[in-house]
Amino acid sequence: MKGRKPDLKVIEGESETPALDVPAHIPAEMAEEWRTVSIDLVERKLMNEAMRGGLDAYIMALWNMRQAQEQIDKHGLLIDAGKGILKQNPAVSLLGKAQQVVLRLSVEMGLTPASRSRAAFQPSKEKEDDNIFSHAGLDL
């Protein structure tokens, strides 16, 4: 989809924090990353059950990206296709696709510095005591 992305909004009214247990399908080497990101989302009041799928997709794309990079490091950008002909390592295109997914999801979840600077991620500057109408007994 093209165009401006909608601003994320802090989810109000959540009475309980979703369980932060790492799902079984997350690779063991990515468990700490899953915990770190989920705790960050909980602290910013963005984590709910619906967000878990996006978090899982982000973590798995990050894992795929790392796996592809390992294969590129091991075999190089070009591999032998036989008879002395070189071709692009398939891990190169996998890396590019995984990087696109990681970047898109990190922006959508507010994990990049630019996305965190949006107003939706900033604490409210107006305190209840600072509201001039609250002194008059008006709840505006």
Summary of the structure (lengths in Angstrom):
residues: 140
radius of gyration: 21.3
end to end distance: 37.0
largest distance: 85.6
contacts: 316
relative contact order: 0.13
helix: 52%
strand: 4%
